[in-house]
Amino acid sequence: MKRPKTLPAFDKKQKETAHLLLATHVAFMMGRKLEEADWSSVYCRAKNIPERGWSNLNIDVMYNGLGVEHKMLGVASDKPIQSVCGTRLMHPAATRSIRIASTDANPNDVMRDVLTQYADVIEQRRAKVKENAGGSEADLRTGWMLWQSSLREFLYFEEETIPPDHGDYFAEWRESGGGTSKSEQESVGVRNGDRAKTILNNHSSRSEDSTVL
């Protein structure tokens, strides 16, 4: 199973700038939760990238061949944020645009369709970043921002964005609760080998090339 590489997000000067900008931004947030638009603004200013304005429908950062989709994940404040390094964390919106056609089909057929849709979304975004850069190779990444609910510590890292290989997974139907229809009550759990954890939308947080802000 191919794992995405963790990539450096900032150079030393950019990291220092991001730290200062984030601290200033948080001071004006008055305790509210950190949103993607907040981090996107800090990120672009730290890297001297023109702000395009955050959108839930388009890739968050696109500039000179760089494309970054930001994902935010709040964590508890009772432990240092680096304690999550080496663990597996689930982001509920990583495949928000993916649809399941039927809950009556074989779960592995549904899984292949879901992962194919996800791979198509990735390639569409790669093509858009490449077109925006005038045909230069696209550097497509996923940027993970982990933030304590107390807004005291933040951890950011970037991974290359690669399409999943459905041959690495198997699937099963499972009840998810809520709703009244069958489609609302069931979801497809996608797993890797004999691992007991659902890994669709799961990503490992790593310490290398990550930035504590």
C-alpha positions as CSV (number, residue, x, y, z in Angstrom):
1,M,0.0,0.0,0.0
2,K,1.5,3.3,-1.1
3,R,1.6,5.9,1.7
4,P,1.6,9.6,0.9
5,K,4.9,11.4,1.6
6,T,5.0,14.1,4.2
7,L,6.3,17.3,2.6
8,P,7.9,20.4,4.1
9,A,5.3,23.2,4.2
10,F,7.3,26.2,5.2
11,D,10.9,27.4,5.2
12,K,12.3,28.9,8.4
13,K,11.3,32.5,7.7
14,Q,7.8,31.4,6.5
15,K,7.3,29.4,9.7
16,E,8.2,32.4,11.9
17,T,5.8,34.6,9.9
18,A,3.0,32.0,10.2
19,H,3.5,31.7,13.9
20,L,3.2,35.5,14.4
21,L,0.2,35.8,12.0
22,L,-1.6,32.9,13.6
23,A,-1.0,34.3,17.2
24,T,-2.4,37.7,16.1
25,H,-5.3,36.1,14.3
26,V,-6.3,34.0,17.3
27,A,-6.2,37.0,19.6
28,F,-9.0,38.6,17.5
29,M,-11.1,35.4,17.3
30,M,-12.4,35.8,20.9
31,G,-12.3,32.1,21.6
32,R,-14.4,30.9,18.6
33,K,-13.4,27.7,16.8
34,L,-10.7,27.9,14.1
35,E,-12.2,27.7,10.6
36,E,-10.5,26.8,7.3
37,A,-10.8,30.4,6.1
38,D,-8.8,31.5,9.1
39,W,-5.9,29.2,8.4
40,S,-6.1,29.8,4.7
41,S,-5.6,33.5,5.2
42,V,-2.6,33.0,7.6
43,Y,-1.0,30.4,5.2
44,C,-1.2,32.5,2.1
45,R,0.2,35.6,3.9
46,A,3.0,33.6,5.4
47,K,4.0,32.2,2.0
48,N,3.3,35.5,0.1
49,I,0.6,33.9,-2.0
50,P,-2.3,36.0,-3.2
51,E,-5.5,35.2,-1.3
52,R,-8.2,33.8,-3.6
53,G,-10.8,33.7,-0.9
54,W,-11.8,30.4,0.8
55,S,-14.3,28.2,-0.9
56,N,-15.9,24.9,0.2
57,L,-16.2,23.9,-3.4
58,N,-12.8,24.6,-4.8
59,I,-9.2,23.8,-3.8
60,D,-8.1,26.1,-1.0
61,V,-4.7,27.3,-2.3
62,M,-3.7,27.3,-6.0
63,Y,-0.7,29.3,-7.1
64,N,2.2,28.7,-9.5
65,G,1.6,24.9,-9.7
66,L,1.0,24.5,-6.0
67,G,-2.4,23.2,-5.0
68,V,-3.3,22.6,-1.3
69,E,-6.5,21.4,0.1
70,H,-6.7,22.3,3.8
71,K,-8.4,20.0,6.4
72,M,-9.0,21.2,9.9
73,L,-9.3,18.9,12.9
74,G,-9.9,20.0,16.5
75,V,-8.3,17.9,19.3
76,A,-8.7,18.0,23.0
77,S,-6.6,20.4,25.1
78,D,-5.8,18.1,28.0
79,K,-2.6,16.7,26.3
80,P,0.2,18.3,24.3
81,I,-0.8,18.5,20.6
82,Q,2.3,16.4,19.6
83,S,0.8,13.5,21.5
84,V,-1.3,12.8,18.4
85,C,1.8,12.1,16.3
86,G,1.9,8.5,15.2
87,T,-1.8,8.0,15.8
88,R,-4.6,7.6,13.2
89,L,-7.1,10.4,13.0
90,M,-10.4,10.5,11.1
91,H,-11.6,13.6,9.2
92,P,-15.3,13.4,8.5
93,A,-15.2,15.6,5.4
94,A,-12.3,14.2,3.4
95,T,-14.7,12.7,0.8
96,R,-17.7,15.1,1.2
97,S,-18.4,15.1,-2.6
98,I,-18.6,11.3,-2.9
99,R,-21.9,9.6,-3.4
100,I,-23.1,6.1,-2.7
101,A,-25.5,5.0,-5.5
102,S,-27.1,2.1,-3.6
103,T,-27.0,0.5,-0.2
104,D,-28.3,-2.8,-1.7
105,A,-25.1,-3.6,-3.7
106,N,-22.1,-5.6,-2.6
107,P,-20.1,-3.4,-0.2
108,N,-16.8,-4.1,-2.1
109,D,-18.4,-2.9,-5.4
110,V,-19.6,0.2,-3.6
111,M,-16.1,0.7,-2.2
112,R,-14.5,0.5,-5.6
113,D,-17.1,3.0,-6.9
114,V,-16.4,5.4,-4.0
115,L,-12.7,5.2,-4.3
116,T,-12.9,5.7,-8.1
117,Q,-15.0,8.8,-7.6
118,Y,-12.4,10.1,-5.1
119,A,-9.6,9.4,-7.5
120,D,-11.5,11.3,-10.2
121,V,-11.9,14.3,-7.9
122,I,-8.1,14.2,-7.2
123,E,-7.2,14.1,-10.9
124,Q,-9.7,16.8,-11.8
125,R,-8.0,19.1,-9.2
126,R,-4.5,18.1,-10.4
127,A,-5.5,19.1,-14.0
128,K,-7.0,22.4,-12.8
129,V,-3.8,23.3,-10.8
130,K,-1.7,22.4,-13.9
131,E,-3.9,24.5,-16.2
132,N,-3.6,27.4,-13.8
133,A,0.2,27.1,-13.8
134,G,0.3,27.3,-17.6
135,G,0.9,23.6,-18.1
136,S,3.7,23.2,-15.4
137,E,3.6,20.0,-13.3
138,A,1.1,20.2,-10.5
139,D,2.2,19.9,-6.8
140,L,-1.0,18.7,-5.3
141,R,-1.1,18.4,-1.5
142,T,-3.4,18.0,1.5
143,G,-2.6,20.3,4.4
144,W,-3.6,19.1,7.8
145,M,-4.1,21.6,10.6
146,L,-4.7,20.1,14.0
147,W,-5.7,22.7,16.7
148,Q,-6.5,22.4,20.4
149,S,-9.9,23.6,21.4
150,S,-8.3,26.0,23.8
151,L,-6.4,27.5,20.8
152,R,-3.1,27.2,22.6
153,E,-1.3,24.7,20.3
154,F,-1.4,24.0,16.6
155,L,0.2,21.4,14.5
156,Y,0.4,21.7,10.7
157,F,1.8,19.3,8.1
158,E,1.3,18.6,4.4
159,E,1.2,15.3,2.4
160,E,1.3,14.6,-1.3
161,T,-2.2,13.9,-2.5
162,I,-2.4,10.5,-4.2
163,P,-5.4,8.5,-5.5
164,P,-6.3,5.5,-3.5
165,D,-5.9,1.9,-4.9
166,H,-9.1,0.0,-4.2
167,G,-7.0,-3.2,-4.2
168,D,-5.6,-2.2,-0.8
169,Y,-9.0,-2.3,0.9
170,F,-12.1,-4.3,1.6
171,A,-15.5,-3.1,2.7
172,E,-18.6,-4.0,4.8
173,W,-21.9,-2.3,5.5
174,R,-22.5,-1.0,9.0
175,E,-25.2,0.9,10.7
176,S,-24.4,4.6,11.4
177,G,-27.4,5.7,13.3
178,G,-29.8,8.5,12.7
179,G,-32.2,9.1,9.9
180,T,-35.2,7.1,8.8
181,S,-34.3,5.6,5.5
182,K,-31.9,2.7,4.8
183,S,-29.5,5.0,3.0
184,E,-29.4,7.3,6.0
185,Q,-28.8,4.5,8.5
186,E,-26.0,2.7,6.8
187,S,-22.6,3.6,5.6
188,V,-19.8,1.6,4.0
189,G,-16.8,0.9,6.2
190,V,-13.6,0.6,4.2
191,R,-10.8,-1.2,5.8
192,N,-7.2,-2.0,5.0
193,G,-6.3,-5.7,5.2
194,D,-7.3,-7.2,8.6
195,R,-7.1,-3.9,10.4
196,A,-10.0,-3.3,12.7
197,K,-10.2,0.5,12.1
198,T,-12.2,2.2,9.4
199,I,-9.6,4.0,7.3
200,L,-11.6,5.8,4.6
201,N,-11.0,9.5,5.5
202,N,-8.3,8.4,8.1
203,H,-4.8,9.9,8.0
204,S,-1.8,9.4,10.2
205,S,-0.4,12.4,11.8
206,R,3.4,12.4,11.7
207,S,6.1,14.4,13.4
208,E,8.5,14.7,10.6
209,D,8.1,17.9,8.4
210,S,5.3,19.0,10.7
211,T,5.1,22.5,12.1
212,V,4.1,23.3,15.7
213,L,2.7,26.8,15.8
